Amino acid sequence: MHFSYLRHPIAALRPRLLGRSPCARTLQTRLASNAVVKIPSEPSTGYLKPTYDLSSSPTTRTASTLALGEQYLLPIYARPPIVLSHGRGCWVAGIAVNALGHADPGVAEVLHTQASTLLHSSNVYHNEWTPKLAELLVAATASEGGLGFPTGSTPTTQVRVFFANSGTEANEGALKIARKVGKDRWAASTGNKPDDPACSKTKIVCFENAFHGRSMGALSVTPTEKYQAPFRPLIPGVDVGKVNDFERLQDLITDETCAVIIEPVQGEGGVAAADEQWLMALRERCNETGAVLIYDEIQCGLFRTGTMWAHSTLPVGCHPDIITMAKPLANGYPIGAVLLRDTIASTMTAGTHGTTFGGSPMACAMGHYVLSRLSAPSFIAHISDVSKYLNTRLELLPKWFPDILQTDVRGRGLIRALGFKNEKHPGRVVELARERGVFLLTAGNDAVRLVPPLTVNEEEIELAMDVLEGSLGALQN
């Protein structure tokens, strides 16, 4: 869920942003902050008709940009004929990346200051910001819970961090580490050497509807036909399970499994959450077989669900060995990271892995600033407040549009989705909302996803929900 402005960033939007819902009757609800917001008693009819004509001829500047892209860019994205030039706060699009929104003054200041001192330095040398961000990640994880830390823990040195440039690279690094751990554990149990070709502990387990990236390793554990088919053969030895399927765990994860990778809340796969008891069983099975458990929290982590990690408040008995992250960590500046227990990290020594750009001074200075903001108690309280309001509004929609929507609203915090009964409808609703000034995303085969900046406020949620209600109304009519 993001907002678009296709003309002047202030003049075009302010009348609609400040306008109230045209509902005839409203109910009031009080948030934890004591702010009172209005809950409509019927769907908005203010956006049954589009507010933008996206079929009109583009300006000369836009047409020129589109033509250049068509001529020179690899045509791998199916994009509408819109050119984004600037943004502010929640206004303009992203996919769970711009946690602090666009044109944030603090972000801009960090970019300016760090670019004026040290932009990039080789990992042959130390820089100031890489260890500082690593320390903050460990401290925030201990405080908020995750990776074996109960909520409210004191940070220890028993956690390590590796910095990369993207979520895909973070997952590749995690899989590579888990493979090496598997070889070490096989060698310890057999008395052979870890690099013995006879080593059988090399298999990887992933799950249906997962999305872990597009490089060959990450793609191999992204078992979606449209992504994998053009690039087979992929990495062998990958077994695919089904989230929340207890019965198959015993046969799925064996002594030959070195790694199990899962998103606690699947993003691209439809915003489906793994059951707590199933994650407990998954963790237990990994313990029994010596498999490394990886939680891909690239989309659902870093306060997207309202807590540091999607698993932060879950029992320690279902915590992973490794967490991967990326999207919001530097608010759009490229970065990825692997957070891992020291018992896993001990297998990695100098030369076993590396990166040219990962852990750069600029990326880590940005990450430190962003995470410092996100982990502040007042900001966490803000996320709780706006999440409660968003949830209240979303839960009305299946009641108002029962012929279109599935009963349950998916996800939690600020990663939410609506399931549709007709798989053709999510894409159509995304188009309808775009014509009314709100950018939505599809997820999986049957859902529309909402992942706004974490700075979103109640007024902006109200506008987005009014537009979504109008879009659903237009679809229904």
C-alpha positions in Angstrom: 0.0 0.0 0.0 1.6 3.2 -1.2 0.2 6.4 -2.5 0.9 7.9 -5.9 1.0 11.4 -7.1 1.0 11.9 -10.8 1.0 15.7 -10.9 2.3 18.3 -8.4 3.2 16.5 -5.1 1.2 18.9 -2.9 -1.5 20.5 -5.0 -2.8 17.2 -6.5 -3.0 15.3 -3.3 -3.8 17.6 -0.4 -7.6 17.8 -1.1 -7.9 14.0 -1.1 -5.5 13.4 1.7 -7.4 15.7 4.0 -10.9 14.8 2.9 -13.0 12.6 5.2 -14.7 9.4 4.2 -18.0 10.0 2.6 -19.6 7.3 4.7 -23.0 8.2 6.1 -22.3 6.8 9.5 -19.2 6.1 11.5 -18.2 4.5 14.8 -15.3 5.6 16.9 -12.4 3.5 18.3 -9.6 4.5 20.6 -6.0 3.4 19.9 -3.4 2.7 22.5 -2.1 6.2 22.1 -5.6 7.5 23.1 -6.1 8.9 19.6 -9.7 8.5 18.5 -10.3 7.4 14.9 -13.6 6.9 13.0 -14.6 3.4 11.8 -17.1 3.5 8.9 -20.3 1.5 9.2 -20.5 1.0 5.4 -18.0 1.0 2.5 -16.9 4.3 1.0 -18.5 5.3 -2.3 -16.2 8.2 -2.9 -13.8 6.3 -5.2 -16.2 4.2 -7.3 -14.9 6.2 -10.3 -11.2 6.7 -11.2 -9.5 9.9 -10.1 -6.7 9.6 -12.7 -6.9 8.8 -16.4 -3.9 6.6 -17.0 -5.0 5.9 -20.6 -4.3 9.5 -21.6 -1.2 10.3 -23.7 1.9 10.8 -21.5 3.9 14.0 -21.4 6.8 14.4 -23.7 9.2 13.8 -20.8 7.5 10.7 -19.7 7.2 9.4 -23.2 10.9 10.0 -23.7 11.8 8.1 -20.6 9.5 5.2 -21.5 11.0 5.0 -25.0 14.6 4.9 -23.6 13.7 2.1 -21.3 12.1 0.1 -24.1 15.1 0.6 -26.3 17.9 -0.1 -23.7 16.6 -2.0 -20.7 16.2 -5.8 -20.4 12.5 -6.3 -20.7 12.0 -8.4 -17.5 9.4 -6.2 -15.7 5.7 -5.8 -16.7 5.3 -2.2 -15.7 2.5 0.3 -16.2 3.4 3.4 -18.3 4.2 5.6 -15.2 7.5 7.2 -14.5 8.3 7.9 -10.8 10.3 11.1 -10.3 10.1 11.9 -6.5 8.3 10.9 -3.4 7.5 12.0 0.1 6.6 9.8 3.1 4.1 7.2 2.0 3.6 8.8 -1.4 5.0 6.6 -4.2 5.7 2.9 -4.3 8.0 0.2 -3.0 7.8 -3.4 -1.7 8.3 -3.3 2.0 11.5 -1.4 1.5 11.1 2.3 2.4 10.3 1.8 6.1 10.8 5.5 6.8 9.2 6.5 3.6 10.6 8.8 0.9 12.5 12.1 1.3 13.1 11.5 5.0 15.3 14.4 6.2 17.3 12.2 8.6 18.0 9.6 5.8 19.0 12.4 3.5 21.4 13.8 6.1 23.1 10.5 6.7 23.5 10.0 2.9 25.0 13.4 2.5 27.3 13.1 5.6 28.6 9.7 4.8 29.1 10.4 1.1 31.2 13.3 2.1 33.6 11.2 4.1 33.8 7.5 3.0 31.4 6.0 0.5 33.1 2.6 -0.1 36.1 0.8 1.3 37.3 -2.7 0.6 36.6 -5.5 3.1 40.4 -5.9 3.2 40.1 -3.0 5.8 37.9 -2.1 8.7 35.4 0.7 8.6 33.5 2.5 11.5 29.9 1.6 10.6 30.0 -2.1 9.9 30.6 -3.3 13.5 28.3 -0.6 14.9 25.4 -1.9 12.8 26.2 -5.5 13.7 26.2 -4.6 17.4 22.9 -2.8 17.0 21.3 -5.8 15.2 22.4 -8.1 18.0 21.3 -5.8 20.7 17.9 -5.2 19.2 17.4 -8.9 18.6 18.2 -9.6 22.3 16.0 -6.9 23.5 13.0 -7.6 21.3 13.5 -11.4 21.1 14.6 -13.8 18.4 17.4 -16.2 17.4 17.2 -17.9 20.7 16.9 -14.7 22.8 13.7 -14.4 24.9 12.2 -10.9 24.8 14.1 -8.6 27.2 17.4 -10.4 27.0 20.9 -8.9 27.5 23.0 -9.1 24.3 25.9 -11.5 24.2 28.8 -12.1 21.8 27.3 -15.4 20.8 25.8 -14.0 17.6 27.6 -13.0 14.4 26.6 -10.9 11.3 27.5 -11.0 7.7 26.6 -8.1 5.4 25.7 -8.5 1.8 23.9 -6.2 -0.8 20.5 -7.8 -1.1 18.0 -10.3 0.2 19.0 -12.9 -2.5 22.7 -12.6 -1.5 21.8 -12.9 2.2 19.9 -16.2 1.4 22.8 -17.4 -0.8 25.2 -16.8 2.1 22.9 -18.5 4.6 22.6 -21.6 2.4 26.3 -21.7 1.8 27.0 -21.5 5.5 24.4 -24.2 6.3 26.0 -26.5 3.6 29.4 -26.1 5.3 27.9 -26.8 8.7 26.3 -29.9 7.3 29.6 -31.2 6.0 31.2 -30.5 9.3 28.5 -32.4 11.2 28.7 -35.3 8.8 32.4 -35.5 9.2 32.1 -35.4 13.0 29.7 -38.3 12.9 31.6 -40.5 10.4 35.2 -39.7 11.1 35.7 -38.6 7.5 36.9 -35.3 6.2 34.2 -32.6 5.5 35.2 -32.3 1.8 34.9 -36.0 1.2 32.8 -36.5 -1.9 30.9 -39.2 -0.1 29.3 -36.7 2.2 25.5 -37.1 2.0 24.4 -34.3 4.4 23.9 -31.8 1.6 20.2 -31.6 1.0 18.1 -28.5 1.4 14.4 -28.3 2.4 12.1 -25.4 1.3 8.4 -25.0 1.2 5.6 -24.4 -1.4 4.8 -20.8 -2.3 8.2 -19.6 -0.9 10.1 -16.8 -2.5 13.8 -16.6 -1.5 15.3 -14.8 -4.6 16.3 -15.2 -8.2 20.0 -16.2 -8.3 20.5 -19.9 -8.9 20.7 -21.0 -5.3 17.9 -18.9 -4.0 15.8 -19.7 -7.1 16.4 -23.4 -6.4 14.5 -23.0 -3.1 11.8 -20.9 -4.7 9.5 -23.7 -5.9 7.2 -21.7 -8.2 6.9 -23.1 -11.7 6.9 -19.7 -13.5 10.2 -18.7 -11.8 12.0 -22.0 -12.1 11.0 -23.5 -15.4 13.1 -21.3 -17.8 16.3 -22.0 -15.8 16.3 -25.7 -15.1 18.4 -27.7 -14.3 18.7 -26.0 -10.9 20.7 -27.0 -7.9 20.0 -30.6 -7.1 19.1 -32.1 -3.7 16.2 -29.7 -2.9 13.1 -31.2 -1.2 9.9 -29.2 -1.1 7.4 -29.4 1.8 4.1 -27.7 2.7 3.9 -25.1 5.4 1.9 -26.3 8.5 1.9 -29.9 7.3 2.9 -31.8 10.4 2.6 -35.3 8.9 5.4 -34.9 6.3 8.1 -33.4 8.6 9.5 -36.8 9.6 10.1 -37.9 6.0 10.9 -34.4 4.6 13.8 -33.6 6.9 16.3 -36.4 7.3 19.9 -37.0 8.4 20.9 -36.0 4.8 19.3 -32.5 5.3 21.8 -29.7 5.9 19.4 -26.8 5.7 15.8 -25.9 6.1 14.7 -22.4 4.9 11.3 -20.8 5.5 9.6 -17.5 5.7 7.7 -17.3 9.0 5.2 -15.1 7.1 5.4 -15.7 3.3 5.3 -12.4 1.4 5.2 -13.1 -2.3 3.5 -16.4 -1.6 0.3 -14.7 -0.4 1.1 -13.4 3.2 0.5 -16.8 4.7 1.8 -17.3 8.3 3.4 -20.5 9.7 1.6 -21.9 12.7 3.5 -21.6 16.0 3.1 -25.2 16.9 4.2 -26.3 13.5 7.3 -24.1 13.8 8.0 -25.8 17.1 7.8 -29.2 15.4 10.0 -27.9 12.6 12.7 -26.8 15.0 12.5 -30.0 16.9 13.0 -32.0 13.7 16.0 -29.9 12.7 17.5 -30.6 16.1 17.0 -34.3 15.7 18.7 -34.4 12.3 21.3 -31.7 12.7 19.8 -29.5 10.0 20.4 -25.7 10.2 17.1 -23.8 10.4 17.0 -20.5 8.4 14.2 -18.0 8.8 14.0 -15.7 5.7 12.7 -12.5 7.3 13.6 -10.3 4.3 10.0 -9.1 3.9 8.4 -9.8 7.3 11.3 -8.8 9.6 12.6 -5.6 11.0 9.3 -4.5 12.7 7.1 -5.1 9.6 4.9 -7.4 11.8 5.1 -5.0 14.7 8.1 -6.8 16.4 11.8 -6.9 15.5 11.3 -10.3 13.9 8.1 -12.1 12.9 9.3 -14.8 15.4 10.4 -12.4 18.2 7.5 -13.2 20.5 7.3 -16.9 19.7 8.7 -19.4 22.2 12.5 -19.8 22.0 11.8 -23.5 21.1 10.9 -22.5 17.6 13.6 -19.9 16.9 16.0 -20.4 14.0 19.8 -20.8 13.7 20.0 -18.1 11.0 18.0 -15.0 10.1 18.3 -13.3 6.7 17.2 -9.7 6.2 17.4 -6.9 3.7 14.5 -4.8 2.3 13.9 -2.1 5.0 17.3 -2.2 6.7 18.7 0.8 4.9 15.4 2.3 3.7 16.1 1.6 0.1 19.9 1.8 0.0 21.1 -1.7 -1.1 22.0 -3.9 1.9 21.4 -7.5 3.1 22.5 -9.3 6.2 22.8 -12.7 7.8 22.4 -13.0 11.5 23.5 -16.3 13.0 24.2 -18.1 16.2 27.9 -18.5 17.0 27.6 -22.3 17.0 26.8 -22.0 13.3 29.2 -19.1 12.5 32.2 -21.0 13.9 32.4 -23.0 10.7 33.3 -19.9 8.7 36.9 -18.7 8.6 38.9 -16.2 6.6 38.4 -16.8 2.9 35.3 -19.1 3.1 33.0 -16.3 2.0 33.2 -12.6 0.9 31.8 -9.7 -1.0 33.0 -6.5 -2.7 30.3 -4.1 -1.7 28.6 -5.8 1.3 29.1 -4.0 4.6 30.2 -0.7 3.0 30.4 2.4 5.2 27.5 4.0 3.4 25.2 1.0 3.6 26.0 0.3 7.3 25.7 4.0 8.3 22.3 4.0 6.7 21.3 0.8 8.3 22.4 2.0 11.7 20.3 5.1 11.4 17.2 3.3 10.1 17.3 0.6 12.7 17.9 3.1 15.5 14.7 4.8 14.4 12.7 1.7 14.0 13.7 0.2 17.3 12.8 3.3 19.4 9.9 2.5 21.8 7.9 5.4 20.5 8.2 4.1 17.0 7.2 0.6 18.0 4.1 2.0 19.7 3.3 4.0 16.5 3.4 0.7 14.5 1.1 -0.9 17.0 -1.4 1.9 16.8 -1.6 2.2 13.0 -1.6 -1.6 12.7 -4.7 -1.8 15.0 -6.5 0.7 12.8 -5.5 -1.0 9.6 -6.7 -4.3 10.9 -10.0 -2.9 12.0 -10.6 -1.4 8.5 -9.5 -4.6 6.7 -11.7 -6.9 8.7 -14.7 -5.0 7.6 -14.1 -5.8 3.9 -14.9 -9.5 3.8 -18.2 -8.7 5.5 -19.0 -6.0 3.0 -17.8 -7.9 -0.1 -18.5 -11.6 0.7 -18.9 -12.5 -2.9 -15.4 -11.3 -3.8 -13.2 -11.8 -0.7 -12.2 -14.8 1.3 -13.3 -14.7 5.0 -9.9 -14.2 6.7 -7.6 -11.2 6.5 -4.0 -12.5 6.3 -0.8 -11.4 8.1 -0.3 -9.1 11.0 1.2 -5.7 11.7 1.9 -3.9 8.5 2.2 -6.9 6.2 -1.4 -7.7 5.4 -3.3 -9.3 2.5 -6.8 -9.9 1.3 -7.6 -13.3 -0.3 -9.9 -13.3 -3.3 -12.3 -16.0 -4.4 -11.6 -15.4 -8.1 -7.9 -15.5 -9.0 -8.4 -12.9 -11.8 -9.6 -10.3 -9.3 -6.4 -9.3 -7.4 -4.7 -8.0 -10.5 -7.8 -6.1 -11.5 -8.1 -4.5 -8.0 -4.5 -3.4 -8.2 -5.3 -1.6 -11.5 -8.5 -0.1 -10.1 -6.7 1.2 -7.0 -3.9 2.7 -9.2 -6.5 4.6 -11.2 -7.6 6.1 -7.8 -4.1 7.1 -6.5 -3.1 4.1 -4.4 -0.5 1.5 -5.3 -1.2 -2.1 -4.1 0.6 -5.4 -4.9 -0.6 -8.9 -5.7 0.7 -11.8 -3.6 0.6 -15.4 -4.7 -2.3 -16.4 -7.0 -5.2 -15.0 -5.0 -4.3 -12.0 -2.9 -3.7 -8.3 -2.8 -0.9 -7.3 -0.4 -0.5 -4.1 1.7 3.0 -3.3 2.9 3.1 0.5 3.5 6.0 2.4 5.0 6.1 2.0 8.7 5.7 5.7 9.1 2.2 5.5 7.7 -0.5 7.4 9.8 -4.2 6.8 10.4 -5.2 9.5 7.9 -3.2 7.9 5.1 -4.6 4.5 6.0 -8.1 5.9 6.0 -7.5 7.3 2.4 -6.1 4.0 1.2 -9.0 2.0 2.7 -11.5 4.3 1.2 -9.8 3.8 -2.2 -9.7 0.0 -1.7 -13.4 0.0 -0.8 -14.2 2.0 -3.9 -12.1 -0.3 -6.0 -13.9 -3.4 -4.6 -17.2 -1.6 -5.1 -16.4 -0.8 -8.7 -15.4 -4.5 -9.3 -18.6 -5.7 -7.7 -20.7 -3.4 -9.8 
